[in-house]
C-alpha cells in the first residue's frame, strides 16, 4: 500500500507543478491606462542606476567606469545638466555615455508606455537664458490627439550662495557671478583657487570641457589662467543678458532658479 501511496504522491506533485507552469505561462495583463500625473509621480518615486564611462581615454589610460543612482526624475535632471549649451554651442563633449545610459534606463522604466509618453527635462538659470541644458526621452505625440501634461521640479546641486544679497552688493554682475559659479563649480570644479583635477582620464575630460567653454565664449588660450578667463567671459555674457532682460538687479536675482530642473511629462492615448 505504501508503494501505491508514493505513486499517488508523485502524481499529485507533478499535477501541481503542471498547474503552476500553466499559471505562469498566462501572459500578464497590460496595466490600466495612466495619465501624465501618474507617470510624473512614478518618475519621482521609482529609482534606477546607470553605469557609464567617464573621462576621455588616451595612451595607456582607460576611461573609468562610474555608476549613478537616484530616482528616475533625478537621473533625467542630471542628464539635462550634462547636456548644456551656450548660444547653441555644446558645452559637455564627454557626457554622451552618461546621457545614453540615462535614456536607456528611462526607456526601460517607461516600457509599458514609451510609445505614448514624452518626458523632457530643462535646466535654465533664469527664463530664456543663453545657457541651458535639456534632455528628452520618448516619442512625440501624433497630430490630433488629446495630450495630458504634468510638471515637476527636481533640485540639483549648485555652488550658488545667496543670489539676492550678491545682487544688492554688485548689481547685475553680482547676479551673473552667482549664476556662473553655480554652473562652473559642478561642471568644471572651478572653486576659488581654480585648481584642475589630477592627471589621467579625468584631467583630459576636464580639459575638453574647458575647451568647449572657451570655444563657446571666444576665449583665447590663457595658459594657466584659462579657467579664470572662461569664468570672467561667462560673467560678462550673463551680465549683459540680464541687464537687457530685467529692469533692476533685484528683479534679475528673483528670476534665478539655478538650483532646479523642470521636468515636463506629456502623455496621450495610443
Secondary structure, 3 states (H helix, E strand, C coil): CHHHHHHHHHHHHHHHHHHHHHHHHCCCCCCCCCCHHHHHHHHHHCEEEEEEEECCCECCECCEEEEEEEEHHHHHHHHHHCCEEECCEECCCCCHHHHHHHHHHHHHHCCCCCCCEEEEEEEECCCCCCEEEEEEEECCCCCCCCEEEEEEEEECCCCCCCHHHHHHHHHHHHHHHHHHHHHHHHHHCCCCCCCCCCCCHHHHHHHHHHHHHHHHHCCCCCHHHHHHHHHHHHHHHHHHHHHHHCCCHHHHHHHCCCCEEEEEEEEECC
